[in-house]
């Protein structure tokens, strides 16, 4: 009896192990979030595009070591960037002139689900967000699931004369507690991922590198490249009038050909 029960037990456990092996691919496919399948199957025809250079923070932010001409040139670029964002996305109090746009970014904002998480974005960049989502669903073979997204904000989070792209509804943070921003505020430096010097900036976050490339393909700038090392943060700095192929190619991309 005893031998038989041991035999039965070992057969049962072998079968369980076999079942587990066989079940693995099937159950992981079943567990794949529905958004990946939905986004991968969608046929959104998107223009690949790079950010407009004058919108990139690194091209207009100033440092104490810069001479007067450099500072003036950079302030001019910054003003151009504020004017473009105001005219395109809405007027945010304290930056630019209300005559440039009668509407506010909040009036142009919509609620949507991206990666199956709620977010509020300026409606002009929603197609670009969908392009990035489609790219990630098709090309990234990971199981990363952002738990929280942060989009439009009605308060400016910078206190140095800059205006955050969150107020225009064109920035997206993924998992703001886990994807670090080591040079943002000193509290971040205590985070384990900020303490050691990693091999690359991609090691300072839980988000897979593939996601960064998915966003970058469609005009989003990743602030992980910036001095801030803001790895959670993407901002759409492309041309919102040319997100889809049906809009024709973005003029600034044609210039580069
Ligand atoms: Zn952000």
Boltz pocket constraint, residues with backbone or C-beta under 6 A from the ligand:
constraints:
  - pocket:
      binder: B
      contacts: [[A, 150], [A, 166], [A, 171], [A, 172], [A, 173], [A, 232], [A, 233], [A, 234]]
      max_distance: 6.0
